[in-house]
């Protein structure tokens, strides 16, 4: 399976670019704090999808999809922190969290699809 053909990988890549652009506007003192943490967790989402798709077998792929899901929840928390600190406004936060929830639904759908494939064997 080529990860580049997966909608969830493509959407999460777009999300990474968006987070990088938005975090450029965060206060400079957050460069090694929230900015770094948010970017790393965000990059981890498509990276683990890619790594898992390159592994042998559905079970290993599922394991990496769960790691990606964990990173996604981390990003969710960090965006809420950024909103509370007023680094991003409410409208932008709502839009980003909505995009993140869509990626989450896609990831869960892919996990369930892979589990069904295993059960059919």
N, C-alpha and C positions, 0 to 999 in steps of 0.2 A: 504494500500500500504506500503510495506516495503522499507524504504529509502535505505537500504543497497543493494537492487537489482537495483537501478537506476544508470545508467552509469554516469550521471552528478555528483551524489554524490561520486561515486568511483573516478572519475577523479579529482574532487575538493579535495578529501582527499589526493590523490597523490601529488597534487599541494601544499597543506599545508606542507607536509613533505619536499618537495623541497625548499620551502621558508624558513622553519626553518633551513635547512642545509646551504643555501646560506647566510642567515643573521648572521650566526655564524662568518662569515668573515668580517662583517661590523666593522667599528671602535668602540672601546669600549664606546666612548662618545655618541654613538647613541643607546645604550642599552635601555634607557628610552625614546628615541625619535622615530626615524624612524623605528627601529627594532621592538619596542613594537607595534607601530601603524600598521605596515605592518602585523605582526603576528596576531594581533587581528582581523583585517579586513579579512585576509585570512581564519582564523578559522571560522569566521562568515558565510562564503559561505556554506560549507557543514552542519554547525550547523543549519542554518535556513531551509535548505532543509529537514533535519531530523525532526526538530520541526514541520514544516508545514505538513509533511506527517503523523505525529502523531495526528494532529488535526482532528476534525470532519468536513467533507465537503470540496468540491473543492475550494470554494471561499476563505476559510481561508488558504488553501494550496497555492493558487495563491498569496495571500497577503505575505506569508512568502517567496515565490519564488522571489517576487519583492524586498523584503528586502535583500535577497541573491544577487540579481542583483546589488543593490546599493552598497553592500560591494565589489563586484567584480570591479565595476568602481572605487571605492576608491583604491583598490589594484593596478589597472592600473595606476592611477595617482602617487601613491607612488613608483612604479617601474620606472616610468619616472624620478621622482625626484632622485632615487638612481642611475640611469644611468647618469643623469646630474652631480651628485656629484662624479661620477666615482667610486662608490662603487661596481658596476657591469659593466662588459664590454659590448660593443655593441652587440656582438654575443649572449651572455647569456641573455641580455635584450630582444633581438629580439625573442629568443626561448621562454622565459617566457611569453612575451606578446602574442605570437602566441598561446601558450597553454591556456592562459587566454581567448583569443578570441574564441577558440574552446569550452571552458566551457560556455562562454556567449551564443554562438549559441545553445548549448544544453539546457541551462536554458530557453532561449526564446522559443525554440521548446516545452519544457515541459509546459511552461505557456500557449502557444497556444493550446496544446493538452487538457489541463485542461479546458480552455475556451470553446473548442468545445464540451467537455463532458457536460458542463453546458447547452450549447445551445441546445443540443440534448434532454434534459429532458423536 
